[in-house]
Amino acid sequence: MIEQSPAAGLAPEGAGRSSDRDRPSGLIDFHHHFRPPGAPEAIMQLMSRWSPEGAVAEMDGAGVRSGMAFAVPVLGADAAVRQTAARRWNDFGADLGARFPGRFGHFASLPLPDTDACLAEIDYAVGSLHADGFGIATNYDDIWLGDERLWPVYQVLDALDAIVFVHPRDAPCCAPDKLSYHRDVMDGSWLEWPMNTARTIFSLLVSGTLRRFPRIRFIFSHAGGVMPLLVSRIEGFSGWPHVGEAGLARLFPNGLRSELGRLHFECAQAYSLTNIAALRSIVPDTQLLFGSDYPIFPLAHAATQFGNLALPVELETRIAHGNAASVLTARHHAR
């Protein structure tokens, strides 16, 4: 389990800028993959540079105090294979934290969309592994996260005040091999994953899932993909007679920004002032978290990009580690 750190207050806009002298240290990384044992060969190759000792060394070099260890979403056509993989990966993740105290938290993988298997794994992850939260994918083939078939799982997660980390993946509608513009080194992570993150957030919104299960603490990867950039466009439909204020009210009874404002976002691969400003326009600063997407990207890459933003010290401290304290209080309910 990772240590909590006190949240820092937010200074008024225009407060002092970060510098090498006053920049906050002790980053908490909310997007840290580990190499799952027995994973498909493609994943093993993608994460071939990961090892526990190597990860700790890179964390030390990049000023990362702790990483929230998550393998990858459990996928595959066979339900029994998914369930077996989830258990094996979760045992490994919990053992990782035990071997390196304070350096790794753990988001347990869930074998969605199988309800019974998920409920069994939640019970095991909470009761035996004391996981900090859970990790899932944006979609399971054409099942997006707002689908009512997943509600029995959400009901249990809601009762636990659970953290649920959402990682993007390809979708049947727009897999790379169906898109003529994909070239060479490109894959779904370039354009489709940011889109799929927005799709699944939208699914959670319009289905009423977020309103029905308000205690789940969703964390979305990569600053929410393109979702923050679409909010003003969606709000603009209030001026289209076909939708209007009444149509938006039916879809978002509590208000679009009010419902979005409870979500959390880690910022891996989104360290630009444009992306941070887009996020801050829809959620409080308390909802922003540091992430690296290690080992896909070197830890130093994310840490350097984050530092180069030169954000106000108080905001940088919140994102670096201050907000982690309030997010991770959920784990006490899940023990």
C-alpha positions in Angstrom: 0.0 0.0 0.0 1.3 3.5 -0.7 1.5 6.2 1.9 -0.9 9.0 1.9 0.3 12.6 1.7 -1.5 15.7 2.9 -3.3 17.6 0.2 -1.9 21.1 -0.5 -4.1 24.2 -0.7 -4.6 25.8 -4.1 -3.1 29.2 -4.5 -4.9 32.0 -6.4 -4.4 32.1 -10.2 -1.1 33.7 -11.0 0.6 32.6 -7.8 4.3 31.7 -7.8 5.6 29.4 -10.5 7.5 26.2 -10.0 11.3 26.2 -10.1 14.0 23.6 -9.6 14.3 25.0 -6.1 10.7 24.7 -5.0 9.3 22.1 -7.3 7.4 19.4 -5.3 9.0 16.0 -5.1 7.6 12.5 -4.3 5.4 11.9 -7.3 2.7 9.3 -7.0 2.2 7.6 -10.3 -1.4 6.6 -11.0 -0.6 4.9 -14.4 2.1 2.3 -13.7 1.9 -1.0 -15.5 3.6 -4.1 -14.4 4.5 -7.0 -16.7 1.8 -9.6 -15.9 3.0 -13.2 -15.6 1.6 -15.5 -18.3 0.2 -12.5 -20.4 -0.2 -12.8 -24.1 3.1 -12.6 -26.0 2.3 -9.2 -27.5 2.0 -7.7 -24.0 5.1 -9.5 -22.8 7.1 -8.0 -25.6 5.6 -4.5 -25.1 6.6 -4.6 -21.5 9.8 -6.5 -21.9 11.9 -3.7 -20.2 9.9 -3.9 -17.0 11.2 -5.6 -13.8 10.5 -4.8 -10.2 14.0 -3.8 -9.5 14.3 -1.8 -12.7 11.0 0.0 -12.0 12.2 1.0 -8.5 15.4 2.3 -9.9 13.6 4.4 -12.5 11.2 5.7 -9.9 14.1 6.8 -7.8 15.7 8.5 -10.7 12.5 10.3 -11.8 11.5 11.4 -8.3 8.5 9.0 -8.1 7.7 7.9 -4.6 5.1 5.3 -5.4 3.4 3.7 -8.4 -0.1 2.3 -8.5 0.6 -1.1 -10.0 -1.8 -2.3 -12.6 -1.1 -5.0 -15.2 -3.4 -4.4 -18.2 -7.2 -5.0 -18.7 -8.0 -8.7 -18.7 -9.3 -9.5 -22.2 -10.0 -12.6 -24.3 -13.0 -14.6 -25.6 -12.8 -17.3 -23.0 -14.3 -16.4 -19.6 -12.4 -19.1 -17.7 -9.1 -17.9 -19.1 -9.9 -14.3 -18.1 -10.8 -15.3 -14.6 -7.6 -17.4 -14.2 -5.5 -14.5 -15.6 -7.0 -12.0 -13.3 -6.3 -14.1 -10.2 -2.7 -14.7 -11.3 -2.0 -11.1 -12.1 -3.7 -9.9 -8.9 -1.6 -12.2 -6.7 1.5 -10.9 -8.4 0.5 -7.3 -8.0 -0.2 -7.8 -4.3 3.1 -9.6 -3.8 4.9 -6.8 -5.6 3.7 -4.3 -3.0 4.7 -6.6 -0.1 8.2 -7.1 -1.5 8.7 -3.3 -2.0 6.9 -1.6 0.9 5.6 1.8 0.1 6.7 1.8 -3.5 3.8 0.0 -5.2 0.0 0.3 -4.6 -2.2 -2.1 -6.4 -5.2 -1.9 -8.8 -6.6 -5.4 -9.1 -7.7 -6.5 -12.5 -11.3 -7.5 -13.0 -12.4 -10.2 -15.5 -15.3 -8.2 -17.0 -17.9 -8.6 -18.4 -18.6 -11.7 -16.4 -20.5 -10.6 -13.3 -20.0 -13.7 -11.1 -16.3 -13.9 -11.9 -15.9 -10.2 -11.1 -17.8 -10.4 -7.8 -15.6 -13.3 -6.7 -12.4 -11.4 -7.7 -13.6 -8.3 -5.9 -14.2 -10.3 -2.7 -10.7 -11.9 -3.0 -8.9 -8.6 -3.8 -10.6 -6.9 -0.9 -10.5 -9.7 1.7 -7.2 -11.3 0.9 -5.1 -8.9 -1.1 -6.2 -5.5 0.4 -6.1 -3.9 -3.1 -6.2 -0.1 -3.3 -8.7 -0.3 -6.1 -9.6 -2.0 -9.4 -8.6 -1.7 -13.0 -10.8 -2.2 -16.1 -11.0 -1.3 -19.8 -13.0 1.3 -21.5 -15.0 -1.4 -23.3 -15.3 -5.1 -23.7 -15.8 -5.5 -27.4 -19.1 -3.5 -27.9 -20.0 -3.3 -24.2 -19.2 0.2 -23.0 -19.0 0.9 -19.3 -22.5 2.4 -19.0 -24.1 -0.9 -20.0 -26.7 -2.0 -17.5 -25.2 -5.6 -17.7 -22.3 -4.3 -15.6 -24.5 -2.7 -12.9 -24.4 -5.7 -10.5 -20.6 -5.2 -10.4 -20.9 -1.5 -9.9 -23.4 -2.0 -7.0 -20.7 -3.8 -5.1 -17.9 -1.3 -6.0 -20.2 1.5 -5.0 -20.7 0.0 -1.6 -17.0 -0.2 -1.2 -16.3 3.5 -2.2 -14.0 1.8 -4.7 -11.4 3.4 -6.9 -11.8 2.2 -10.5 -9.0 2.9 -12.9 -10.1 2.9 -16.6 -7.6 2.1 -19.3 -8.5 2.4 -23.0 -8.4 -0.3 -25.6 -9.5 -0.9 -29.2 -13.2 -1.3 -30.1 -14.8 -3.3 -32.9 -16.3 -0.1 -34.4 -12.9 1.3 -35.2 -10.1 -1.2 -34.8 -6.9 -0.1 -36.5 -7.1 -2.7 -39.3 -10.5 -1.1 -40.3 -9.0 2.4 -40.7 -7.3 3.2 -43.9 -5.2 6.0 -42.5 -3.2 3.9 -40.1 0.5 3.7 -41.0 3.7 2.0 -39.9 4.1 2.5 -36.1 0.6 3.7 -35.6 -1.9 1.7 -33.6 -5.1 2.3 -31.7 -3.4 4.2 -29.0 -2.7 7.2 -31.3 -6.3 8.3 -32.1 -8.8 5.6 -31.2 -8.0 5.2 -27.5 -8.6 8.9 -26.7 -11.9 8.6 -28.6 -12.8 5.4 -26.8 -12.1 7.0 -23.4 -14.6 9.8 -24.4 -17.1 7.2 -25.6 -17.1 5.3 -22.3 -17.4 8.4 -20.2 -20.3 9.5 -22.4 -21.8 6.0 -21.9 -21.5 6.3 -18.1 -23.2 9.7 -18.3 -26.2 9.2 -20.6 -27.0 5.7 -19.1 -27.3 7.3 -15.6 -24.6 5.0 -14.3 -22.7 7.8 -12.6 -25.8 9.0 -10.9 -26.8 5.5 -9.8 -23.4 4.7 -8.3 -22.0 8.0 -7.1 -19.5 6.6 -4.6 -17.3 4.8 -7.2 -14.2 6.9 -7.8 -13.5 6.6 -11.5 -10.0 7.5 -12.7 -9.6 7.9 -16.5 -6.3 7.6 -18.3 -4.6 10.1 -20.4 -6.5 13.1 -19.2 -9.8 11.7 -20.4 -8.8 11.5 -24.0 -10.8 13.9 -26.1 -13.7 14.1 -23.6 -12.7 17.5 -22.1 -12.6 19.1 -25.5 -16.2 17.9 -26.3 -18.0 19.3 -23.3 -18.6 22.8 -24.7 -19.7 21.3 -28.0 -22.3 19.1 -26.2 -23.5 22.0 -24.1 -23.9 24.0 -27.4 -26.7 21.6 -28.4 -28.9 23.7 -26.1 -29.2 26.1 -29.0 -30.3 23.4 -31.5 -34.1 23.1 -31.5 -33.8 19.4 -32.1 -32.2 19.0 -28.6 -32.5 22.3 -26.7 -32.2 22.7 -22.9 -34.9 20.1 -22.3 -33.1 17.5 -24.3 -29.8 18.1 -22.4 -31.7 18.0 -19.1 -33.1 14.6 -19.9 -29.6 13.2 -20.6 -27.9 15.0 -17.7 -30.5 15.7 -15.0 -27.9 17.0 -12.6 -26.1 19.1 -15.2 -23.3 17.8 -17.5 -20.5 19.6 -15.7 -21.8 18.6 -12.3 -21.8 14.9 -13.2 -18.3 15.2 -14.9 -17.0 17.1 -11.9 -16.8 14.0 -9.7 -14.5 12.1 -12.1 -10.7 11.9 -11.6 -8.1 12.0 -14.4 -4.5 11.0 -14.6 -2.5 13.0 -17.0 -0.1 10.6 -18.8 0.7 11.7 -22.3 -1.3 14.9 -21.8 1.3 17.2 -20.3 0.5 20.4 -22.2 -1.1 23.6 -21.0 -3.9 23.1 -23.5 -4.8 19.7 -22.0 -4.5 20.8 -18.4 -6.6 23.9 -19.1 -9.3 21.7 -20.7 -9.4 19.5 -17.7 -9.5 22.4 -15.3 -12.5 23.8 -17.1 -14.6 20.8 -16.3 -13.3 19.3 -13.0 -11.9 20.8 -9.8 -8.1 20.8 -9.4 -8.6 18.1 -6.7 -9.5 15.6 -9.5 -6.1 15.8 -11.3 -3.4 13.1 -10.8 0.1 12.4 -12.1 0.6 9.4 -14.3 3.4 8.1 -16.5 2.2 5.0 -18.5 5.4 3.2 -17.5 7.0 1.1 -18.9 5.4 2.0 -22.3 7.0 5.4 -21.7 10.1 6.0 -19.5 9.3 7.5 -16.1 11.6 10.4 -16.7 9.7 11.3 -19.9 6.5 11.9 -17.9 8.2 13.6 -15.0 10.1 15.9 -17.2 7.1 16.8 -19.3 5.1 17.5 -16.1 7.8 19.7 -14.6 8.2 21.6 -17.9 4.6 22.8 -17.6 5.8 25.2 -14.9 2.4 25.2 -13.2 1.8 27.3 -10.0 3.5 25.5 -7.1 0.2 24.7 -5.3 -1.4 23.2 -8.4 1.7 21.2 -9.3 1.8 19.8 -5.7 -1.8 18.8 -5.9 -1.2 16.8 -9.1 2.1 15.4 -8.1 0.9 13.8 -4.9 -1.4 16.1 -2.9 -4.6 14.8 -4.4 -3.6 11.2 -4.0 -4.5 11.4 -0.3 -8.1 12.1 -0.8 -8.5 9.6 -3.7 -6.8 6.8 -1.8 -9.0 7.1 1.3 -11.3 4.7 -0.5 -9.0 1.9 0.2 -9.8 2.0 3.9 -13.4 1.3 3.1 -12.3 -1.6 0.9 -10.3 -3.5 3.5 
